[in-house]
Amino acid sequence: MRIPLNSDSPHPLHKQISTYLQESIENGSILPGTKLPPRRELARNLGVARITVETAYAHLESRGLIQGLTGKGTFVLAIPRKTGRSLPKPSQQASTLWRGGGSFIDLAYGGGDPSLSPSHEFRKVLNSAWTNAPATAAKYLPPTGLMELRKAIQSYCGESGIMLPSSTPIITNGSQHALSLVFQTLASPGDVVMCENPTYAWLLRFLSQRDLHGHPLPSHSASPQEWYDAIQRSQPKFLYLVSDFTNPTGLTLPTETRQAVVSAAQKCGSWIVEDDYCAQLRYEGKTVPSYSALVRHQQTIYISSFSKILMPGLRLGFLTPPPQLFETLALQLELDLICAGSPLQLAMAQYLKEGYYRRHIRRLKTQYKKRRDAFLKTCEKVLPSSSQWTTPQGGLFLCLFLPEGTQVQDVVAHAAEEQIHITSGDAFFLQSPRPMLRMNFAAESQNRSCQALEILGEILRD
């Protein structure tokens, strides 16, 4: 770790070290869960006495920024962010993707349980790709992706009732890359994008970076007519909507409201950007049609990913635009990254064709449904009556709404002291944030997540 020290400074060396580390932690340069260098090692690297580093660490620990764990090392704790609404910064969002380790119970993670990833099966198809098609695995593929994979995706989606346009999908480095590609290619500064409030936190970053104007859609409790009228008033260029189990609330819009959205979009000439990150993880309830199916693909850009279901590190997804946008998006993708990774595309094509993916989803649905059910039952038992939460029919997340006036960042900080990683909801709101926590009920074992809820209930009662 490179820490700039100035021997001529009026501030003692331990103060310079602690100040540097504190600023790095508070601005997000050093993330929660990061293991700091051992005291002896850092002292040696900086050329200072060990007591100097010990004094600096002690100061940081007294401020609740770090914690030493016997036999494991010293780790950075989650800290409260400054109050006041601002669009989320990269450092604010990174913690929702980072996976805590060791004794931390991680209810903030942005994906499923990594321990359930099909490592053996995927290793098998990846080895097969190198064995059976080494030349293809080692070279660039067409920018739109391996045709074998594109056809396998189209076949799988058709079998699953997700009807894609006649044009095959464009392969991307995950759905986030696909979303970025759409706005980079089709949006201009000042364009209006309507989205739910709260919504996918990374979408808010795209709006901020590209100077796009975000307008909130009505709540799920609003009538179809209210949705239609809101869209007509804003005349958006884009409508960003999650297919099912919206991140962060876990809720799903009913068919009647979707039909109103489609009708309003057609009248306004708006593009519907449909983000299907885990519609296949439905545990109960009636399946609702996708926006793409309702509008027959003329105004929808359908985005999906294998990352949330298989493994987040896979970074492989796709988008299916209407024919008139296909070449434009394909050209921009080629300029961005030439193509997605060749070995992964070969492996994923085989994984789909041999039925591994469908079987993996069935296994996940069994596990995650049990975890969701236990999580909801524990919410009923241990959370204060003043709290409310959503009840998703599938997916990975739910929202815990806290009483007005709750200092959510204090709750996050107290949870970190108990080795629990949770996510403040303010990063998900386009405007008028409510005190909220986004909770991942799927990423941890049933026992660990329910244990964390019991501790959280005690914190909320204090």
C-alpha positions as CSV (number, residue, x, y, z in Angstrom):
1,M,0.0,0.0,0.0
2,R,1.5,3.3,-1.1
3,I,0.7,6.0,1.5
4,P,2.4,9.4,0.8
5,L,4.3,10.6,4.0
6,N,6.0,13.9,4.5
7,S,8.6,14.0,7.2
8,D,8.6,17.8,7.1
9,S,4.9,18.0,7.8
10,P,3.8,19.4,11.2
11,H,1.5,16.4,11.5
12,P,3.0,13.3,13.0
13,L,3.4,10.2,10.8
14,H,0.7,8.2,12.5
15,K,-1.7,11.0,11.8
16,Q,-0.7,11.2,8.2
17,I,-1.3,7.4,7.8
18,S,-4.7,7.4,9.6
19,T,-5.9,10.5,7.7
20,Y,-5.0,9.0,4.3
21,L,-6.7,5.7,5.2
22,Q,-9.8,7.5,6.6
23,E,-10.2,9.6,3.5
24,S,-9.7,6.5,1.2
25,I,-12.4,4.6,3.2
26,E,-14.9,7.5,3.2
27,N,-14.6,8.3,-0.5
28,G,-14.9,4.7,-1.5
29,S,-11.3,4.1,-2.7
30,I,-11.0,1.4,-0.1
31,L,-14.2,-0.7,0.0
32,P,-15.9,-2.3,3.0
33,G,-14.5,-5.8,3.6
34,T,-11.0,-4.9,2.3
35,K,-8.2,-6.5,4.4
36,L,-5.6,-3.9,5.4
37,P,-1.9,-4.9,5.4
38,P,-0.6,-6.3,8.7
39,R,0.9,-3.7,10.9
40,R,4.5,-5.1,10.7
41,E,4.3,-5.3,6.9
42,L,2.9,-1.8,6.4
43,A,5.5,-0.4,8.8
44,R,8.3,-2.1,6.8
45,N,6.9,-0.9,3.5
46,L,6.6,2.7,4.7
47,G,9.9,2.8,6.6
48,V,8.3,3.7,9.9
49,A,8.2,2.1,13.3
50,R,5.6,-0.5,14.0
51,I,4.1,1.6,16.8
52,T,3.4,4.3,14.3
53,V,1.2,2.0,12.3
54,E,-0.4,0.6,15.4
55,T,-1.3,4.1,16.6
56,A,-2.9,4.9,13.2
57,Y,-4.9,1.7,13.2
58,A,-6.1,2.2,16.7
59,H,-7.3,5.7,15.7
60,L,-9.3,4.2,12.8
61,E,-10.7,1.5,14.9
62,S,-11.9,4.0,17.5
63,R,-13.8,5.8,14.8
64,G,-15.5,2.6,13.7
65,L,-13.8,2.5,10.3
66,I,-11.8,-0.7,10.7
67,Q,-11.9,-3.8,12.9
68,G,-9.2,-6.3,13.9
69,L,-10.3,-10.0,13.9
70,T,-8.0,-12.3,15.9
71,G,-6.1,-14.6,13.6
72,K,-7.6,-13.1,10.4
73,G,-6.4,-9.5,10.1
74,T,-7.8,-6.0,10.0
75,F,-10.8,-5.3,7.8
76,V,-12.6,-2.1,6.6
77,L,-16.1,-1.7,7.9
78,A,-19.1,-0.3,6.1
79,I,-19.6,3.4,7.0
80,P,-22.5,5.8,6.7
81,R,-22.6,7.9,3.6
82,K,-23.2,11.6,3.8
83,T,-26.8,12.6,3.9
84,G,-28.5,14.5,1.0
85,R,-29.7,13.0,-2.3
86,S,-27.3,12.7,-5.1
87,L,-27.1,10.2,-7.9
88,P,-25.0,7.2,-6.9
89,K,-21.3,7.3,-7.3
90,P,-19.3,4.2,-8.4
91,S,-18.1,3.7,-4.9
92,Q,-21.6,3.8,-3.5
93,Q,-22.7,1.0,-5.9
94,A,-19.6,-1.2,-5.7
95,S,-20.6,-2.5,-2.3
96,T,-23.8,-4.0,-3.6
97,L,-21.7,-6.1,-6.0
98,W,-18.9,-7.0,-3.7
99,R,-19.3,-10.3,-1.9
100,G,-18.4,-10.3,1.8
101,G,-16.3,-13.2,3.1
102,G,-15.4,-15.0,6.2
103,S,-17.7,-14.2,9.1
104,F,-19.7,-11.5,7.3
105,I,-23.3,-12.3,6.5
106,D,-23.9,-10.6,3.2
107,L,-27.5,-9.4,2.6
108,A,-26.3,-6.7,0.2
109,Y,-24.9,-8.8,-2.5
110,G,-26.2,-8.1,-6.1
111,G,-26.4,-11.8,-7.2
112,G,-27.3,-15.3,-6.2
113,D,-25.3,-17.7,-3.9
114,P,-21.9,-18.2,-5.5
115,S,-21.7,-21.6,-3.6
116,L,-24.5,-22.8,-5.9
117,S,-22.7,-21.9,-9.1
118,P,-22.5,-25.0,-11.4
119,S,-18.7,-25.0,-11.4
120,H,-18.3,-28.7,-12.3
121,E,-20.7,-28.5,-15.2
122,F,-19.4,-25.3,-16.6
123,R,-15.8,-26.5,-16.3
124,K,-16.8,-29.5,-18.3
125,V,-18.2,-27.4,-21.2
126,L,-15.4,-24.9,-21.0
127,N,-12.8,-27.7,-21.3
128,S,-14.9,-29.2,-24.2
129,A,-14.7,-25.8,-26.0
130,W,-10.9,-25.8,-25.9
131,T,-10.7,-29.5,-26.8
132,N,-13.2,-29.6,-29.7
133,A,-12.8,-26.1,-31.1
134,P,-9.4,-24.7,-30.1
135,A,-9.0,-22.5,-33.1
136,T,-12.4,-20.9,-32.6
137,A,-11.8,-20.4,-28.9
138,A,-8.5,-18.7,-29.5
139,K,-9.7,-16.1,-32.1
140,Y,-12.0,-13.2,-32.4
141,L,-15.6,-13.9,-33.1
142,P,-18.0,-11.7,-35.1
143,P,-19.0,-8.6,-33.0
144,T,-22.6,-9.8,-32.7
145,G,-21.4,-13.1,-31.2
146,L,-21.0,-16.8,-32.0
147,M,-23.9,-17.8,-34.2
148,E,-24.2,-21.2,-32.4
149,L,-24.8,-19.3,-29.1
150,R,-27.2,-16.8,-30.6
151,K,-29.3,-19.6,-32.1
152,A,-29.1,-21.6,-28.8
153,I,-30.4,-18.5,-26.9
154,Q,-33.2,-18.0,-29.4
155,S,-34.2,-21.7,-29.1
156,Y,-34.1,-21.6,-25.3
157,C,-36.1,-18.4,-25.1
158,G,-38.7,-19.8,-27.4
159,E,-39.0,-23.0,-25.3
160,S,-39.4,-20.8,-22.2
161,G,-42.2,-18.7,-23.8
162,I,-40.0,-15.6,-24.4
163,M,-40.6,-14.8,-28.0
164,L,-37.7,-12.9,-29.6
165,P,-37.7,-11.1,-32.9
166,S,-36.6,-13.0,-36.0
167,S,-33.2,-11.5,-35.8
168,T,-31.0,-13.4,-33.4
169,P,-29.6,-11.8,-30.3
170,I,-26.4,-9.7,-30.0
171,I,-24.0,-11.2,-27.4
172,T,-22.7,-8.7,-24.8
173,N,-20.5,-8.7,-21.7
174,G,-23.5,-9.0,-19.4
175,S,-26.8,-7.0,-19.2
176,Q,-25.1,-3.9,-17.8
177,H,-22.9,-3.7,-20.9
178,A,-26.1,-4.1,-23.0
179,L,-27.8,-1.3,-21.2
180,S,-24.8,0.9,-21.5
181,L,-24.7,0.1,-25.2
182,V,-28.3,1.1,-25.7
183,F,-28.0,4.5,-24.1
184,Q,-24.6,5.2,-25.6
185,T,-25.9,4.5,-29.1
186,L,-29.5,5.8,-29.0
187,A,-29.7,8.5,-26.3
188,S,-28.8,12.1,-26.5
189,P,-28.3,14.6,-23.7
190,G,-31.6,15.9,-22.4
191,D,-33.6,12.8,-23.5
192,V,-36.3,11.7,-21.0
193,V,-36.0,8.2,-19.5
194,M,-38.9,7.0,-17.3
195,C,-38.2,4.3,-14.7
196,E,-39.7,3.0,-11.5
197,N,-38.8,4.7,-8.2
198,P,-36.9,3.0,-6.7
199,T,-35.2,1.4,-9.6
200,Y,-32.0,-0.4,-10.6
201,A,-29.2,1.7,-9.1
202,W,-26.8,1.4,-12.0
203,L,-29.4,2.9,-14.3
204,L,-29.2,6.1,-12.3
205,R,-25.5,6.2,-13.0
206,F,-26.2,5.9,-16.7
207,L,-28.7,8.8,-16.5
208,S,-26.2,11.0,-14.7
209,Q,-23.2,10.2,-16.9
210,R,-25.1,10.8,-20.1
211,D,-27.0,13.9,-18.9
212,L,-30.4,12.1,-19.4
213,H,-33.5,13.3,-17.5
214,G,-35.1,10.6,-15.3
215,H,-38.8,10.8,-14.6
216,P,-40.5,8.5,-12.1
217,L,-43.2,6.0,-13.1
218,P,-46.1,5.5,-10.8
219,S,-46.0,3.0,-7.9
220,H,-47.1,-0.6,-8.3
221,S,-50.3,0.2,-6.5
222,A,-51.4,2.8,-9.1
223,S,-54.0,1.9,-11.7
224,P,-53.2,1.1,-15.4
225,Q,-54.8,4.4,-16.3
226,E,-52.5,6.3,-14.0
227,W,-49.5,4.6,-15.6
228,Y,-50.8,5.5,-19.1
229,D,-51.4,9.1,-18.1
230,A,-48.0,9.5,-16.5
231,I,-46.2,8.3,-19.6
232,Q,-48.3,10.6,-21.8
233,R,-47.4,13.6,-19.7
234,S,-43.6,12.9,-19.8
235,Q,-43.4,11.8,-23.5
236,P,-40.2,9.9,-22.8
237,K,-37.8,8.6,-25.4
238,F,-37.1,5.5,-23.3
239,L,-39.1,3.5,-20.7
240,Y,-36.8,1.3,-18.6
241,L,-38.7,-1.6,-17.1
242,V,-37.6,-4.9,-15.4
243,S,-39.5,-7.9,-16.7
244,D,-40.2,-9.5,-13.4
245,F,-39.1,-9.1,-9.7
246,T,-37.8,-5.5,-10.0
247,N,-34.5,-4.7,-8.4
248,P,-34.7,-3.6,-5.6
249,T,-38.4,-4.2,-4.6
250,G,-38.8,-7.7,-6.0
251,L,-42.3,-6.7,-7.3
252,T,-43.8,-7.5,-10.7
253,L,-46.3,-5.4,-12.7
254,P,-49.6,-7.1,-13.5
255,T,-50.6,-7.7,-17.1
256,E,-53.2,-4.9,-17.2
257,T,-50.6,-2.3,-16.3
258,R,-48.1,-3.7,-18.8
259,Q,-50.7,-3.3,-21.5
260,A,-51.3,0.3,-20.5
261,V,-47.5,0.9,-20.7
262,V,-47.3,-0.6,-24.1
263,S,-50.2,1.4,-25.4
264,A,-48.7,4.6,-24.0
265,A,-45.3,3.8,-25.5
266,Q,-46.8,3.2,-28.9
267,K,-48.6,6.5,-28.8
268,C,-45.5,8.4,-27.7
269,G,-43.1,6.5,-29.9
270,S,-41.0,5.5,-26.9
271,W,-38.5,2.7,-26.8
272,I,-39.2,0.1,-24.1
273,V,-35.9,-1.1,-22.7
274,E,-36.9,-4.4,-21.0
275,D,-34.3,-5.8,-18.5
276,D,-34.9,-9.5,-17.8
277,Y,-32.4,-10.3,-15.2
278,C,-34.1,-13.3,-13.5
279,A,-37.7,-13.7,-14.7
280,Q,-37.1,-17.5,-14.7
281,L,-36.7,-17.5,-10.9
282,R,-40.4,-17.5,-10.3
283,Y,-41.4,-19.4,-7.2
284,E,-45.2,-18.9,-7.2
285,G,-48.0,-17.0,-9.0
286,K,-49.0,-16.7,-12.5
287,T,-46.5,-15.9,-15.2
288,V,-47.1,-12.5,-16.9
289,P,-46.2,-11.7,-20.5
290,S,-43.1,-9.8,-21.3
291,Y,-43.3,-6.3,-22.7
292,S,-41.6,-7.6,-25.8
293,A,-44.4,-10.1,-26.4
294,L,-47.1,-7.5,-25.8
295,V,-45.7,-4.9,-28.3
296,R,-44.5,-7.6,-30.7
297,H,-40.9,-6.3,-30.6
298,Q,-41.4,-3.2,-32.7
299,Q,-40.5,-0.8,-29.9
300,T,-38.7,-3.0,-27.4
301,I,-35.1,-3.7,-26.8
302,Y,-34.9,-6.9,-24.8
303,I,-31.9,-7.4,-22.5
304,S,-31.0,-10.4,-20.5
305,S,-28.0,-12.0,-18.8
306,F,-26.6,-15.4,-17.6
307,S,-24.7,-13.7,-14.8
308,K,-27.3,-13.5,-12.1
309,I,-28.4,-17.1,-12.5
310,L,-25.1,-18.9,-13.3
311,M,-22.3,-16.7,-11.8
312,P,-21.9,-12.9,-11.7
313,G,-18.2,-13.3,-12.8
314,L,-19.3,-14.9,-16.1
315,R,-20.2,-11.5,-17.7
316,L,-22.1,-12.9,-20.6
317,G,-25.5,-11.6,-21.7
318,F,-27.4,-10.5,-24.8
319,L,-29.8,-7.9,-26.2
320,T,-32.3,-8.3,-29.0
321,P,-33.3,-5.1,-30.7
322,P,-35.9,-4.6,-33.4
323,P,-34.5,-5.1,-36.9
324,Q,-34.1,-1.4,-37.6
325,L,-31.6,-1.0,-34.7
326,F,-29.6,-4.2,-35.2
327,E,-26.8,-2.8,-37.3
328,T,-26.4,0.4,-35.3
329,L,-26.0,-1.5,-32.0
330,A,-23.8,-4.1,-33.6
331,L,-21.4,-1.5,-34.9
332,Q,-21.2,0.3,-31.6
333,L,-20.5,-3.0,-29.8
334,E,-17.6,-3.7,-32.2
335,L,-16.1,-0.3,-31.4
336,D,-16.5,-1.0,-27.7
337,L,-14.9,-4.4,-27.3
338,I,-14.7,-6.2,-30.7
339,C,-16.6,-9.2,-29.3
340,A,-17.4,-11.0,-26.0
341,G,-14.9,-13.7,-24.9
342,S,-14.7,-16.6,-27.4
343,P,-14.2,-19.5,-25.0
344,L,-17.1,-18.4,-22.8
345,Q,-19.4,-18.1,-25.8
346,L,-18.5,-21.6,-27.0
347,A,-19.0,-23.0,-23.5
348,M,-22.3,-21.3,-23.0
349,A,-23.7,-22.5,-26.3
350,Q,-23.0,-26.1,-25.3
351,Y,-24.3,-25.4,-21.7
352,L,-27.7,-24.3,-23.2
353,K,-27.9,-27.0,-25.9
354,E,-27.2,-29.9,-23.5
355,G,-29.9,-28.8,-21.0
356,Y,-27.5,-27.9,-18.1
357,Y,-28.9,-24.4,-17.9
358,R,-32.5,-25.5,-17.5
359,R,-31.6,-28.1,-14.8
360,H,-29.6,-25.5,-12.9
361,I,-32.5,-23.1,-12.8
362,R,-34.7,-25.8,-11.4
363,R,-32.2,-26.5,-8.6
364,L,-31.9,-22.7,-7.9
365,K,-35.7,-22.3,-7.7
366,T,-36.0,-25.1,-5.1
367,Q,-33.2,-23.6,-2.9
368,Y,-34.2,-19.9,-3.3
369,K,-37.9,-20.5,-2.6
370,K,-37.0,-22.2,0.7
371,R,-34.8,-19.2,1.5
372,R,-37.4,-16.6,0.6
373,D,-40.1,-18.4,2.6
374,A,-37.8,-18.6,5.7
375,F,-36.7,-15.0,5.3
376,L,-40.3,-13.7,5.1
377,K,-41.3,-15.8,8.2
378,T,-38.4,-14.4,10.1
379,C,-39.3,-10.9,9.1
380,E,-42.7,-11.5,10.7
381,K,-41.2,-12.8,13.9
382,V,-38.3,-10.4,14.6
383,L,-38.8,-7.1,12.8
384,P,-40.6,-4.2,14.6
385,S,-44.3,-3.7,13.7
386,S,-43.4,-0.3,12.3
387,S,-41.4,-1.9,9.5
388,Q,-42.9,-3.0,6.2
389,W,-41.5,-5.2,3.4
390,T,-42.3,-6.4,0.0
391,T,-43.3,-10.0,-0.8
392,P,-41.7,-11.0,-4.1
393,Q,-43.0,-14.0,-6.0
394,G,-39.5,-14.7,-7.3
395,G,-36.1,-13.2,-7.9
396,L,-33.4,-12.4,-5.3
397,F,-34.4,-9.3,-3.5
398,L,-37.0,-7.6,-1.3
399,C,-37.2,-4.1,0.2
400,L,-37.5,-3.4,3.9
401,F,-39.1,0.0,4.5
402,L,-38.3,1.6,7.8
403,P,-40.3,4.3,9.7
404,E,-39.9,7.9,8.5
405,G,-37.0,9.6,10.3
406,T,-34.9,6.4,10.6
407,Q,-31.3,7.1,10.1
408,V,-30.6,4.3,7.6
409,Q,-26.9,4.9,7.5
410,D,-26.7,4.4,11.3
411,V,-28.5,1.1,10.9
412,V,-26.0,0.0,8.1
413,A,-23.1,1.0,10.4
414,H,-24.5,-0.9,13.4
415,A,-25.1,-3.9,11.2
416,A,-21.5,-3.8,10.0
417,E,-20.3,-3.9,13.6
418,E,-22.3,-7.1,14.0
419,Q,-20.6,-8.5,10.8
420,I,-23.7,-8.0,8.6
421,H,-23.5,-6.3,5.3
422,I,-26.7,-4.6,4.2
423,T,-27.5,-2.0,1.5
424,S,-29.1,1.4,2.2
425,G,-31.9,2.1,-0.2
426,D,-31.1,5.7,-1.0
427,A,-29.0,4.7,-4.0
428,F,-32.0,3.2,-5.7
429,F,-34.2,6.2,-5.7
430,L,-34.5,8.7,-8.6
431,Q,-36.2,11.1,-6.2
432,S,-37.9,11.4,-2.8
433,P,-36.1,8.5,-1.1
434,R,-37.8,6.6,1.7
435,P,-35.9,5.0,4.6
436,M,-35.3,1.6,3.0
437,L,-32.9,-1.4,2.9
438,R,-32.6,-3.7,-0.1
439,M,-32.3,-7.2,1.2
440,N,-30.9,-10.2,-0.7
441,F,-32.7,-13.3,0.6
442,A,-31.0,-15.8,-1.7
443,A,-27.2,-15.2,-1.5
444,E,-26.7,-16.7,2.0
445,S,-27.8,-20.0,3.5
446,Q,-31.2,-20.0,5.2
447,N,-29.6,-20.1,8.7
448,R,-27.2,-17.3,8.1
449,S,-29.7,-14.9,6.5
450,C,-32.3,-15.5,9.3
451,Q,-29.6,-15.1,11.9
452,A,-28.8,-11.7,10.3
453,L,-32.4,-10.7,10.4
454,E,-32.7,-11.5,14.1
455,I,-29.8,-9.2,14.8
456,L,-31.1,-6.5,12.5
457,G,-34.4,-6.7,14.4
458,E,-32.6,-6.0,17.6
459,I,-30.7,-3.0,16.0
460,L,-34.0,-1.5,14.8
461,R,-35.5,-1.8,18.3
462,D,-32.6,0.0,19.9
